[in-house]
Amino acid sequence: MRAMILAAGLGTRLKPLTNSIPKALIKIKGFTVLELQIRKLRSEGFNKIVINVHHFAEQVKDHLAQNNFFDTDISISDESQKLLDTGGGLKKASHFFSDGNPFLVQNVDILSDISLKKLMNLHKSSGNPTTLAISQRNSSRKFLFSKNEILSGWMNEKTGEKKIARKDGTDLVPYSFSGIQIIDPSLFKYFPDKDIFSLVEFYLSAAEKEPIKGFLHDDDYWIDLGKPENIIEAEKKFVQIRNIYQV
C-alpha cells in the first residue's frame, strides 16, 4: 500500500523551535516525528511512501539518507521553490499514485494510535472515494457532516464563516479533521486548475458530487504536535504508545 506524509509546512506555531529545523525533525523522546510516522506506516503495511518537503528541505533529505531511508521505499516531492499548501502538495505528488489503488495521506505533526490498516479496510468496504478521520474535540475550524457522516460543508467557529457543499439538510454536525485520510485516485479529477490550494478546498469541491465519508475515532489517542506545549505532553504519553510506532 502507498502513503503520503505531508511535511512541507513552515511550522509557524512551533517557533522558535522551527527557526533552524523543519517540524518533521522535531524530536519526541529522541526520535524525529518523521521517523515515527515512517515506522508506523511501515508496520501497518504501507510499503511505499512519498514525502513532500519545503521548509529546510535539504535537512529532511539528509536525515532520510543518513538513516538509509529507514529501510523503506521513500520518494521525495520537492516543493523547495514554492510551497503548495496541502492540496497543491497532493496534486504535485499525484503521479505517485498511478496504480489506481486507494492510499493514505497523513500530516507529519500528529501522533495517534488510530489503526491505519483498519481505516483502510473500512474505506475499501464503504465504496466511497474518500474517508476522513474526524473526532469531537475543540478546534476553531470544522467539517460539517450529515447524520450519516457524509461531508456536507465547513465552518470557522471564530469568524462565523461557513461553506455548504451538499444540500443534505440543515441539521449538520461539526467534527474536527484529524489530518489522516484515505483517498481514491478517482477523486483527482476534482483538483482545481491552480497550483496552490488546501485539502479543505479540494474536499469541499469534490463533496458537491461525491460522498466523502467521515471516520469517527473519539476513542483513539490523538495529539497535534503543532504547539510546543503539545510536544511536552506527547513525551509524557509516549511511553504508553511507543509500541504503536515500533520503537
C-alpha positions as CSV (number, residue, x, y, z in Angstrom):
1,M,0.0,0.0,0.0
2,R,1.1,3.6,-0.6
3,A,1.0,6.6,1.6
4,M,2.0,10.3,1.6
5,I,3.4,12.3,4.6
6,L,2.7,16.0,4.4
7,A,5.9,17.5,5.8
8,A,6.4,20.7,3.8
9,G,4.8,23.2,6.2
10,L,6.6,26.1,7.8
11,G,5.9,25.0,11.4
12,T,5.0,28.6,12.3
13,R,3.2,27.6,15.5
14,L,6.3,25.8,16.7
15,K,8.6,28.8,16.5
16,P,11.3,29.3,17.8
17,L,11.9,25.5,17.5
18,T,11.4,25.7,13.7
19,N,13.7,28.7,13.2
20,S,16.6,26.3,12.4
21,I,14.9,22.9,11.7
22,P,11.7,21.7,9.9
23,K,8.9,20.4,12.0
24,A,9.4,17.0,10.6
25,L,12.7,16.8,12.5
26,I,11.3,17.8,15.9
27,K,12.1,15.0,18.3
28,I,9.9,13.0,20.7
29,K,11.9,11.0,23.2
30,G,14.9,11.1,20.8
31,F,13.0,10.1,17.7
32,T,12.1,12.6,14.9
33,V,8.4,12.8,14.2
34,L,9.2,11.9,10.6
35,E,10.8,8.7,11.7
36,L,7.9,7.8,13.9
37,Q,5.4,8.3,11.1
38,I,7.5,6.2,8.7
39,R,7.8,3.4,11.3
40,K,4.1,3.3,12.0
41,L,3.2,3.3,8.3
42,R,5.6,0.5,7.5
43,S,4.3,-1.6,10.4
44,E,0.8,-1.3,9.1
45,G,1.6,-2.4,5.6
46,F,2.3,0.9,3.8
47,N,5.5,0.0,2.0
48,K,5.8,2.9,-0.5
49,I,5.8,6.4,0.9
50,V,6.2,9.9,-0.7
51,I,7.1,12.8,1.5
52,N,6.7,16.5,0.4
53,V,9.3,18.9,1.6
54,H,9.8,22.7,1.5
55,H,11.0,24.3,4.8
56,F,14.6,23.3,5.3
57,A,14.1,20.6,2.6
58,E,17.7,19.6,2.5
59,Q,17.7,18.8,6.2
60,V,14.8,16.3,5.7
61,K,16.5,14.7,2.7
62,D,19.8,14.4,4.6
63,H,18.0,12.9,7.6
64,L,16.4,10.2,5.4
65,A,19.7,9.5,3.5
66,Q,21.7,9.3,6.7
67,N,19.3,6.7,8.1
68,N,19.1,4.7,4.9
69,F,15.5,5.9,4.4
70,F,14.6,3.7,7.4
71,D,14.7,0.7,5.1
72,T,11.6,1.9,3.4
73,D,10.8,2.7,-0.2
74,I,10.6,6.5,0.1
75,S,10.2,9.2,-2.6
76,I,10.5,12.9,-2.2
77,S,8.1,15.5,-3.7
78,D,10.2,18.7,-3.6
79,E,8.4,22.0,-3.1
80,S,11.6,23.9,-2.3
81,Q,10.9,26.6,-4.9
82,K,7.2,27.1,-4.0
83,L,5.1,25.9,-1.0
84,L,1.9,24.4,-2.5
85,D,-0.3,24.0,0.6
86,T,-1.8,20.6,1.4
87,G,-4.0,20.2,-1.6
88,G,-1.4,21.5,-4.0
89,G,1.2,19.2,-2.5
90,L,-1.0,16.2,-3.1
91,K,-1.7,17.4,-6.7
92,K,2.1,17.6,-7.4
93,A,2.7,14.1,-6.0
94,S,-0.4,12.6,-7.6
95,H,1.6,10.7,-10.2
96,F,3.0,8.6,-7.3
97,F,-0.5,7.0,-7.0
98,S,-0.8,6.0,-10.6
99,D,-1.6,2.3,-9.7
100,G,-5.2,3.4,-9.1
101,N,-5.4,2.0,-5.6
102,P,-6.6,3.9,-2.5
103,F,-3.8,5.5,-0.5
104,L,-3.3,7.2,2.9
105,V,-2.3,10.8,3.4
106,Q,-1.2,12.0,6.9
107,N,0.2,15.2,8.4
108,V,3.7,14.7,9.8
109,D,3.0,16.6,13.0
110,I,0.4,14.3,14.7
111,L,0.7,11.3,16.9
112,S,-2.2,8.8,17.3
113,D,-2.9,5.2,17.9
114,I,-5.5,5.1,15.1
115,S,-5.2,1.8,13.3
116,L,-4.4,2.9,9.8
117,K,-4.9,-0.7,8.5
118,K,-8.4,-0.7,10.0
119,L,-9.1,2.7,8.4
120,M,-8.0,1.5,5.0
121,N,-10.2,-1.6,5.3
122,L,-13.2,0.4,6.3
123,H,-12.6,2.7,3.4
124,K,-12.5,-0.1,0.9
125,S,-15.7,-1.7,2.3
126,S,-17.6,1.7,2.1
127,G,-17.2,2.2,-1.6
128,N,-16.8,5.9,-1.1
129,P,-13.9,7.7,-2.8
130,T,-12.5,9.3,0.4
131,T,-12.6,8.7,4.1
132,L,-11.6,11.4,6.6
133,A,-10.6,10.7,10.2
134,I,-12.6,13.0,12.4
135,S,-13.3,13.5,16.1
136,Q,-15.3,15.6,18.6
137,R,-12.7,17.9,20.0
138,N,-12.1,21.6,20.4
139,S,-10.9,23.4,17.3
140,S,-12.0,26.6,15.5
141,R,-12.3,25.1,12.0
142,K,-14.5,22.1,11.5
143,F,-16.0,20.0,8.7
144,L,-19.8,19.7,8.7
145,F,-21.3,16.2,8.2
146,S,-24.8,15.0,7.7
147,K,-26.3,12.4,10.1
148,N,-24.8,9.6,8.1
149,E,-21.4,11.2,8.3
150,I,-21.1,12.4,4.7
151,L,-19.2,15.6,4.3
152,S,-21.5,18.5,3.6
153,G,-19.6,21.7,4.5
154,W,-17.1,23.5,6.6
155,M,-17.1,26.3,9.2
156,N,-14.9,28.6,11.1
157,E,-16.3,29.0,14.6
158,K,-14.2,32.1,15.4
159,T,-15.2,34.1,12.3
160,G,-18.6,32.6,11.6
161,E,-17.6,31.8,8.1
162,K,-19.5,28.8,6.7
163,K,-19.4,26.9,3.3
164,I,-22.0,24.4,2.4
165,A,-21.1,21.8,-0.3
166,R,-24.1,19.4,-0.2
167,K,-27.8,20.1,0.4
168,D,-28.2,17.2,3.0
169,G,-30.5,19.2,5.3
170,T,-29.8,21.8,7.8
171,D,-29.1,19.5,10.8
172,L,-25.3,19.2,10.2
173,V,-22.8,18.0,12.8
174,P,-19.4,19.7,13.2
175,Y,-16.3,17.5,13.6
176,S,-12.6,18.3,13.7
177,F,-10.5,16.8,11.0
178,S,-7.6,14.7,12.3
179,G,-5.2,15.1,9.4
180,I,-5.4,11.5,8.3
181,Q,-7.4,10.3,5.3
182,I,-7.7,7.6,2.7
183,I,-8.2,8.8,-0.9
184,D,-9.0,7.1,-4.2
185,P,-7.2,8.5,-7.2
186,S,-10.6,8.8,-8.9
187,L,-11.0,12.0,-6.8
188,F,-8.1,13.7,-8.6
189,K,-10.5,14.9,-11.3
190,Y,-11.7,17.5,-8.8
191,F,-8.3,19.1,-8.4
192,P,-8.7,22.9,-9.1
193,D,-6.9,24.4,-12.1
194,K,-4.2,26.0,-9.9
195,D,-1.1,25.0,-8.1
196,I,-1.7,26.3,-4.5
197,F,-4.8,25.2,-2.6
198,S,-5.8,23.3,0.6
199,L,-7.2,19.9,1.0
200,V,-10.2,21.5,2.6
201,E,-10.9,23.4,-0.7
202,F,-10.4,20.2,-2.6
203,Y,-12.7,18.1,-0.5
204,L,-15.5,20.7,-0.5
205,S,-15.3,20.9,-4.3
206,A,-15.5,17.1,-4.6
207,A,-18.2,16.8,-1.9
208,E,-20.7,18.5,-4.2
209,K,-20.8,15.4,-6.4
210,E,-19.1,12.6,-4.3
211,P,-19.9,11.1,-0.9
212,I,-16.9,11.8,1.2
213,K,-17.2,9.7,4.4
214,G,-16.2,10.6,7.9
215,F,-14.5,8.0,10.2
216,L,-15.2,8.9,13.8
217,H,-12.4,7.9,16.2
218,D,-13.2,9.5,19.5
219,D,-11.8,6.5,21.5
220,D,-8.4,6.8,19.9
221,Y,-5.4,8.7,21.3
222,W,-4.6,11.7,19.1
223,I,-2.4,14.8,19.5
224,D,-1.4,17.7,17.3
225,L,2.3,18.4,17.7
226,G,2.0,21.9,16.2
227,K,2.4,23.6,19.5
228,P,5.5,23.4,21.8
229,E,3.3,22.6,24.9
230,N,1.9,19.6,23.0
231,I,5.3,18.2,22.4
232,I,5.9,18.1,26.1
233,E,2.5,16.4,26.6
234,A,3.3,13.9,23.9
235,E,6.6,13.0,25.5
236,K,4.8,12.2,28.8
237,K,2.3,10.0,26.9
238,F,4.8,8.4,24.6
239,V,5.8,5.6,26.9
240,Q,2.2,4.3,26.6
241,I,2.0,4.4,22.8
242,R,5.6,3.8,21.7
243,N,4.8,0.2,20.6
244,I,2.5,1.8,18.0
245,Y,5.5,3.4,16.4
246,Q,7.7,0.3,16.6
247,V,10.4,1.9,18.8
